Amino acid sequence: MSYNFSLTTFLKKGELGQIGNALAAVRKGHTSVGIRGKNTVVIATKISDESALVDNDSLEHVAIICDNIGMVYSGLSPDFRVLVAKARKIAQEYKLDMGEYPPATILVKKIASVCQEFTQMGGVRPFGVSILIAGFDDGKPSLYQVDPSGLYFRWKATAIGKHYEKTKEFLERRQDALIPKYPSRVVKTIIHTEETTEADDIGTIISALKECSDGEVTENSLSIGVLNFSPPNQNFNTSTVPVPSFKRLSKSEIREHLALLA
């Protein structure tokens, strides 16, 4: 049986074989989930229990690109590290030119272009990683997915990596659970409506990872990032308009959300 090692040559089926192999690497990676709410985006991943001796705090699973953009991945962590460095450089260059950090859509298109370029050049291989990017566009939250081919999507809620199909089915069931006559106190069953809060979306993501991923879900096995509007810093900004802000949740904050679901 012959094997095609060429990246830039199409197979008879009209596919680039190495893109399929890159997506296979993504599907072997840990499960990552993202949800877009009314004023927030929550992204998270279930960290693999490779060894009790590994210090997971030394590994960056949810990356802060700039003040208003964050990323999470499934696939090969070294490839993610390279894309994080490129994304941070893009964000800083944009700020030097425009005086502010880029909208999510601009950064997404540039990172997608980087991924696509690695499908056309000889002597390289595609990035073995898919990423979820949380940001704001025109004052509204956005959740994007970028794949090794350079293709990108905008989502209300999605999952990538191992068990992604089962996790997306879970999210769809939660979406279908919305009954308009229900009061706000039951919005924990909803994925994306104007009723949901940041806590609701975090709870939904944790529930999805609990049900669909391998192993126990604890504060040590989760990495969660939240994008929302934060009050302006009056020491540096005279504006009274809230500004988008991305942060990673601490272990104690994750523990509190886990307790609410117990």
Salt bridges, closest charged atoms under 4 A:
GLU15 OE1 - LYS13 NZ 3.89
ASP57 OD1 - LYS251 NZ 3.67
GLU60 OE2 - ARG88 NH2 2.78
GLU60 OE2 - ARG248 NH1 3.51
ASP79 OD2 - ARG125 NH1 2.80
GLU211 OE2 - ARG173 NH2 2.80
ASP214 OD2 - LYS162 NZ 3.03
ASP214 OD2 - HIS163 NE2 3.14
GLU219 OE2 - ARG255 NE 3.24
GLU253 OE2 - LYS247 NZ 3.44
